[in-house]
Amino acid sequence: MPYPSLSLGAQVSGDTANLCDLKRLPADIQNRLRTDFDSWKVQASDNLSHQASLTWAGEKTLACPGFAAGFFRSAKQLSYVVLLVPSDHPDSAYRFVVFNPGVENAAYEELIVEKSGEYGASNFYIQKVPVSKFFDGVSKKKFKVQTADAILMVDSAKNEYGAVIYFWTSNGFRREPVDY
């Protein structure tokens, strides 16, 4: 069952504490997170560094900085992206995981797109973005973009700033730095 409020954060009420609640994800993904990532939690706004909090607030969205839903792999099936940090030391590492629908309504497939064991995870957040925000028709062909939605991962450290877009191609997810 799709969870439109996950990708349309503006529909969520003013209670920001529930924006990163795992119950907003499909039950299969909740179970996978509990079993495969039991010592991890979703990146939440209270985990963000001061600079990342300011940048995230500038996004003016009522969404979770640690997950998003969109048509990241297929134009017909909703995928979910989760940015996880260790529960006990949230700044020490991260796992960037995509859950795509399995074949013929099977369980979601889990794909770790990126991971880091270095400090600084509190500087990162993710969000769904339209591919068209970064690529015109020529660029879409050049990069072999397959879908209309992409994932933006922002590193908003105090003395540096970077953004990377992840998008689906015929060879899987591709990562490209972008101006944002």
C-alpha positions in Angstrom: 0.0 0.0 0.0 1.6 3.3 -1.0 2.0 6.0 1.7 1.5 9.2 -0.1 2.0 11.4 3.0 5.6 10.1 3.0 6.4 11.7 -0.3 4.0 14.6 0.1 5.2 15.9 3.4 3.0 19.0 3.3 0.0 16.7 4.0 1.4 15.9 7.4 0.1 17.8 10.4 2.3 20.1 12.4 3.5 17.2 14.7 7.0 16.9 13.4 7.9 14.2 15.9 6.1 11.6 13.8 7.6 12.5 10.5 10.3 9.9 10.8 8.1 7.2 12.4 8.8 3.8 10.9 5.0 3.1 10.9 4.8 5.4 7.9 6.6 2.7 5.9 5.1 -0.5 4.5 5.1 -3.3 7.1 7.5 -5.4 5.0 10.1 -2.6 5.1 9.5 -2.0 8.8 10.2 -5.7 9.5 13.4 -5.6 7.3 14.7 -2.6 9.1 14.1 -4.2 12.5 15.8 -7.5 11.5 18.6 -6.3 9.1 19.4 -3.0 10.7 18.4 -3.5 14.4 21.1 -1.2 15.8 20.3 1.6 13.3 17.6 4.3 13.2 16.2 6.6 10.5 18.1 10.0 10.2 15.8 12.4 12.0 15.9 16.2 12.3 17.1 15.9 15.9 20.2 13.9 14.7 21.2 16.6 12.2 24.2 18.9 12.9 23.5 22.6 13.5 24.4 23.5 10.0 22.4 20.6 8.5 19.4 21.6 10.6 19.6 25.1 9.2 19.9 23.8 5.6 17.1 21.3 6.1 14.8 24.0 7.6 15.5 26.1 4.5 14.0 23.3 2.4 10.6 24.4 3.9 9.2 20.9 3.8 7.3 18.8 6.4 9.1 15.6 5.6 11.7 13.3 7.3 15.3 14.0 6.4 15.9 10.2 6.6 13.3 8.7 4.2 11.4 9.4 1.0 9.1 7.6 -1.3 9.0 8.0 -5.1 9.1 6.3 -8.4 12.8 5.9 -8.2 13.2 2.6 -10.2 9.9 2.3 -12.1 7.2 4.7 -13.2 4.5 2.3 -11.9 5.9 1.1 -8.6 6.7 3.1 -5.5 10.1 2.7 -3.9 11.3 3.8 -0.5 14.6 5.3 0.4 16.0 5.3 4.0 19.0 7.0 5.4 20.1 5.1 8.5 22.4 6.1 11.3 23.6 4.0 14.3 21.1 4.3 17.2 23.8 4.7 19.8 26.2 7.1 17.9 24.2 8.7 15.1 27.1 10.8 13.8 29.5 7.9 13.4 28.2 6.2 10.2 25.4 5.9 7.7 23.7 3.4 5.4 21.7 4.7 2.4 19.2 2.0 1.5 16.6 1.7 -1.2 13.7 -0.7 -1.0 12.2 -1.5 -4.4 9.1 -3.7 -5.0 10.0 -7.3 -5.7 8.8 -9.1 -8.8 5.1 -9.9 -8.9 4.3 -8.3 -5.6 7.0 -10.2 -3.7 8.7 -8.7 -0.7 10.7 -5.5 -1.2 14.2 -5.9 -2.4 16.8 -4.2 -0.3 19.7 -2.4 -1.9 22.4 -0.6 0.0 23.3 2.2 -2.4 26.0 3.8 -0.3 27.5 3.4 3.2 30.1 5.2 5.3 31.8 4.4 8.5 33.2 7.9 9.0 32.0 10.6 11.4 29.9 13.3 9.9 26.6 11.4 9.3 24.7 14.2 11.1 25.5 16.5 8.1 23.5 14.3 5.6 19.8 14.3 4.7 17.9 13.0 1.7 14.8 14.0 -0.3 12.9 13.1 -3.4 13.4 15.4 -6.3 12.2 15.4 -9.9 15.0 14.4 -12.4 13.9 17.4 -14.6 15.2 19.7 -11.9 18.7 18.6 -12.8 18.6 17.2 -16.3 17.2 18.4 -19.6 16.1 16.0 -22.3 19.6 15.7 -23.8 21.2 15.0 -20.4 18.5 12.4 -19.6 19.5 10.6 -22.8 23.2 11.0 -22.2 22.9 9.5 -18.6 20.2 7.0 -19.7 17.8 8.1 -17.0 14.9 5.7 -16.7 12.5 7.5 -14.3 11.1 10.9 -13.4 12.0 10.8 -9.7 15.5 10.9 -8.2 17.0 11.0 -4.7 19.0 14.0 -3.6 21.5 13.4 -0.8 22.8 16.6 0.7 26.0 17.0 2.8 25.6 20.2 4.7 28.7 20.4 6.9 29.8 23.6 8.4 32.7 24.4 6.1 31.6 22.4 3.1 28.5 21.7 1.1 27.8 19.1 -1.5 24.9 17.4 -3.1 24.6 14.2 -5.1 21.7 12.9 -7.1 20.9 9.2 -7.4 18.8 8.1 -10.4 17.9 4.8 -12.0 19.5 3.7 -15.3 19.5 0.5 -17.2 22.7 -0.4 -15.1 21.2 0.4 -11.7 21.5 3.5 -9.6 23.9 6.1 -10.8 25.4 8.8 -8.6 26.3 12.2 -9.9 27.4 15.4 -8.1 25.0 18.3 -8.7 24.8 22.0 -8.0 22.1 22.6 -5.5 
